[in-house]
Amino acid sequence: SKDMELFRSGQQVAPPPFNDRCVAVSGRCAHACQSRDYGLPNCTADGYILQSSLVWEVSAPRNDSVEVWVFVYLLLLGFAIRIVLLCPGVFKPYTHCRRYEPVLTEKLRFIAVCVPSSRENKCAVLRSLIGAVGALPSSCQCRFHVVLVDDGHRAQQKVTWGNFCKVVSSIPNDGNASYEEYVRQFFQVWVEETKKLSLQNIKDGATEEVEQSVMDRLCGKVVLQKLKKESGWHFMSPQSLKPLEEAIKVLEDDLRQHRVDTHDVQTDDVADWAPKQPQSLALRLHYLARARPVEDERTLKTQ
């Protein structure tokens, strides 16, 4: 019936869902749909579950078996063998420097810095020479060579290189410090003044004149002014600074000239510079223009 009043055993019931009627009801510590009641092993007589059946001491698992320890020992042994084979220097003591020390150059015969040039203007080549000489290590124990390789065989480039050498030779030495120290002071400031000059500033590949403010930084005028103001060079006598001022002026006039001239490209052209007292400075300057002879199929190729 609609109210399920005449429900009999084996009678068909309405289709799902079945949530509108109760089939069986289970209680605490009891079975459902059973005609007789009997006690359960984990329940008390008054229908409560035994606490000992719910909570007991659980021991945490540990990998302390013999097999595990043997596996760990094999891993450590393999790692130790790997370290010994790949890094033998780890167990051999040796001295090393965390930063530059003059002792690092004791066993070197020389350090060479090459400045190649082909078609750059004189200002661009001078900027590269300033940076190369500025890399001179302090108290260098070996020769420090800066080589200008002029692939264009330009006569005026060689003249500019010679005027640059005169500036280095004219750096004074009043006796309070070594000649090398004064050279390093001059080039340290010179590098700072020229390292940010772009090719547009020095008019490389252009016909315009270099601005006077840029030329003063490039030829060394600003460098000398800063050294007089900040590094105590104002204590030097005017007579000792006059050769340097004249050399800077000659270098500036040379940089203003734009005449293009070339040597005989079929022969080598070499020039060297060294300080008057060879032991006073490790720096050596060189100019090199390699030969480019005319080649044909009947002659031996030299390049």
C-alpha positions in Angstrom: 0.0 0.0 0.0 1.0 3.6 -0.1 1.9 3.7 3.6 3.6 0.2 3.5 1.0 -1.1 6.1 0.5 -4.5 4.3 4.2 -5.2 3.6 4.8 -9.0 3.6 7.9 -11.2 3.3 8.9 -11.7 -0.3 6.6 -9.0 -1.5 8.0 -6.7 -4.3 8.8 -3.2 -3.2 9.0 0.1 -4.9 12.1 0.8 -7.0 15.0 2.9 -5.7 15.7 5.1 -3.9 15.2 3.2 -0.7 15.9 6.1 1.7 12.2 6.3 2.5 12.1 3.2 4.6 14.3 1.3 7.1 15.5 -2.2 6.3 17.6 -3.0 9.4 18.9 -1.1 12.5 22.2 -2.0 14.1 23.2 -1.0 17.6 26.3 -0.6 19.6 28.2 -3.9 19.9 25.4 -5.8 18.1 24.7 -7.5 14.8 22.1 -6.2 12.3 19.4 -8.5 10.8 20.0 -11.3 13.3 17.3 -13.0 15.3 19.4 -13.9 18.3 21.8 -11.8 20.3 25.1 -13.0 21.6 28.2 -11.3 23.0 31.1 -10.0 21.0 34.7 -10.6 22.1 35.7 -6.9 22.2 32.6 -5.6 23.9 31.5 -5.4 27.5 28.1 -6.7 28.8 26.7 -3.2 28.9 27.5 -2.6 25.3 30.8 -0.7 25.3 34.0 -1.5 23.3 37.0 -2.4 25.3 39.6 0.4 25.6 42.4 -2.1 25.2 41.0 -3.1 21.8 41.1 0.5 20.6 44.4 1.8 21.9 47.7 -0.1 22.5 51.4 0.6 22.3 52.9 0.7 18.8 56.6 0.4 18.3 58.1 2.6 15.5 59.8 0.6 12.8 63.6 1.0 12.5 66.1 0.1 9.8 68.6 -1.5 12.1 69.0 -4.8 10.5 72.3 -6.2 9.3 71.4 -5.9 5.7 70.7 -2.2 6.0 74.0 -1.5 7.7 75.9 -3.4 5.1 74.2 -1.4 2.4 75.1 1.9 4.1 78.8 0.9 4.5 79.0 0.0 0.8 77.6 3.4 -0.1 80.1 5.3 2.0 83.0 3.2 0.7 82.0 3.9 -2.9 81.7 7.6 -2.2 85.2 7.7 -0.6 86.7 5.9 -3.5 85.1 8.3 -5.9 86.5 11.3 -4.1 90.0 9.9 -4.0 89.9 9.1 -7.8 88.4 12.4 -9.0 89.8 14.9 -6.5 93.4 13.8 -5.6 94.3 17.4 -4.8 91.9 17.5 -1.9 94.2 15.5 0.3 97.4 17.2 -0.9 98.1 20.6 0.8 99.1 23.5 -1.4 99.3 27.2 -1.0 96.9 29.5 -2.9 95.9 33.1 -2.9 92.3 34.3 -2.5 93.2 37.5 -4.3 96.1 38.8 -6.4 99.5 38.6 -4.7 102.9 39.4 -6.4 104.0 35.9 -5.7 101.6 34.7 -8.4 103.9 36.2 -11.1 107.2 34.8 -9.8 107.3 31.7 -11.9 106.0 33.4 -15.1 108.5 34.4 -17.8 106.2 37.2 -19.1 102.7 38.4 -19.5 101.7 39.6 -23.0 98.6 41.7 -23.9 97.9 42.1 -27.6 96.0 45.1 -28.9 95.0 44.4 -32.6 94.0 47.2 -34.9 93.2 47.4 -38.5 91.0 50.4 -39.4 90.2 52.1 -36.1 91.1 55.7 -35.7 94.0 56.8 -33.4 91.6 57.7 -30.5 90.2 54.2 -30.4 93.6 52.6 -30.5 94.8 54.9 -27.7 91.8 53.9 -25.6 92.7 50.2 -26.0 96.4 50.9 -25.1 95.4 52.8 -22.0 93.3 49.8 -20.8 96.1 47.3 -21.6 98.7 49.2 -19.7 96.3 49.8 -16.8 96.1 46.0 -16.3 99.8 46.0 -15.1 99.8 44.0 -11.8 101.3 45.7 -8.8 104.9 44.6 -7.9 104.9 42.3 -11.0 107.8 39.8 -10.8 107.9 39.2 -14.6 107.9 41.2 -17.8 104.5 42.7 -18.8 104.4 43.3 -22.6 101.8 45.3 -24.3 101.9 44.7 -28.1 100.1 46.9 -30.6 99.5 44.8 -33.8 98.8 47.2 -36.6 97.5 45.2 -39.5 96.9 48.4 -41.5 100.6 49.4 -41.6 99.7 53.0 -40.8 102.6 55.3 -40.4 100.6 57.8 -38.3 99.5 55.0 -36.0 103.1 54.3 -35.3 103.8 58.0 -34.6 100.8 58.0 -32.1 102.2 54.9 -30.4 105.6 56.7 -30.0 103.9 59.7 -28.5 102.1 57.4 -26.1 105.4 55.9 -25.1 106.8 59.4 -24.4 103.9 60.1 -22.0 104.8 56.9 -20.1 108.5 58.0 -20.1 107.7 61.5 -18.8 105.8 60.3 -15.7 107.9 61.8 -12.9 109.5 60.1 -9.9 110.3 62.4 -7.0 111.9 59.5 -5.0 109.1 59.1 -2.4 107.7 56.0 -4.2 108.9 53.7 -7.0 108.6 54.7 -10.6 106.2 51.8 -11.1 103.9 53.1 -8.4 103.6 56.5 -10.1 102.9 54.8 -13.5 100.2 52.7 -11.9 98.6 55.8 -10.2 98.6 57.7 -13.6 97.1 54.8 -15.5 94.6 54.0 -12.8 93.0 57.4 -13.2 93.5 57.4 -17.0 91.5 54.1 -17.3 88.7 55.5 -15.2 88.5 58.6 -17.4 88.5 56.7 -20.7 86.8 53.4 -20.1 83.3 54.8 -20.6 84.1 56.7 -23.8 82.1 55.1 -26.6 83.1 55.0 -30.3 80.6 57.8 -30.9 82.4 60.0 -28.3 85.8 59.5 -30.0 84.3 59.8 -33.5 85.6 56.4 -34.8 84.6 56.2 -38.5 83.5 59.8 -38.6 85.0 63.0 -39.9 83.9 65.3 -37.1 86.4 66.6 -34.5 86.4 65.1 -31.1 84.9 67.4 -28.4 87.5 69.2 -26.3 86.2 67.7 -23.0 86.5 64.2 -24.5 90.0 65.0 -25.9 91.2 66.3 -22.5 90.2 63.0 -20.9 91.7 61.0 -23.7 95.1 62.7 -24.0 95.7 62.8 -20.2 95.1 66.4 -19.2 92.2 65.6 -16.8 94.3 62.8 -15.4 97.1 65.1 -14.4 94.7 67.6 -13.0 93.1 65.0 -10.8 96.4 63.6 -9.6 97.5 67.1 -8.6 94.3 67.7 -6.7 93.6 64.3 -5.1 96.8 62.2 -5.0 99.4 64.7 -3.8 101.1 65.3 -7.1 100.9 69.1 -6.4 103.8 68.7 -4.1 106.0 67.8 -7.1 108.1 70.6 -8.5 106.8 72.3 -11.7 110.1 71.3 -13.4 109.5 67.6 -12.8 105.9 67.8 -14.2 106.8 70.0 -17.2 108.0 67.1 -19.5 104.8 65.2 -18.8 102.7 68.2 -19.6 104.6 68.7 -22.9 104.2 65.0 -23.8 100.5 65.2 -23.2 100.2 68.3 -25.4 102.2 66.5 -28.2 99.9 63.5 -27.9 96.8 65.8 -28.1 98.1 67.5 -31.3 98.8 64.2 -32.9 95.3 62.9 -32.1 93.9 65.9 -33.9 95.6 65.0 -37.2 93.6 62.8 -39.6 96.2 62.2 -42.3 96.3 58.6 -43.5 99.6 57.1 -44.6 100.8 53.6 -44.9 104.2 51.8 -44.8 105.3 49.3 -47.3 103.0 46.4 -46.4 105.4 43.8 -47.9 107.9 44.2 -45.0 107.6 43.9 -41.3 107.8 47.1 -39.1 108.7 46.7 -35.5 109.4 49.2 -32.7 110.1 48.6 -28.9 110.0 50.8 -25.8 111.6 50.1 -22.4 112.2 52.4 -19.4 115.5 54.1 -19.0 116.1 52.0 -15.9 115.0 48.4 -16.9 114.6 47.2 -13.4 112.4 50.1 -12.4 109.3 49.0 -14.3 108.1 45.6 -15.6 106.2 47.3 -18.5 107.4 46.9 -22.1 105.7 48.4 -25.1 105.9 47.1 -28.7 104.6 48.1 -32.1 104.3 45.4 -34.7 103.1 45.6 -38.3 103.2 42.2 -40.0 104.2 41.8 -43.6 101.6 41.2 -46.2 103.6 40.4 -49.5 101.9 40.1 -52.8 101.0 36.5 -53.4 100.5 34.5 -56.6 100.5 30.9 -57.6 104.3 30.9 -58.4 105.4 32.0 -54.9 105.2 30.3 -51.5 102.3 31.6 -49.5 103.5 33.3 -46.3 100.2 33.8 -44.6 
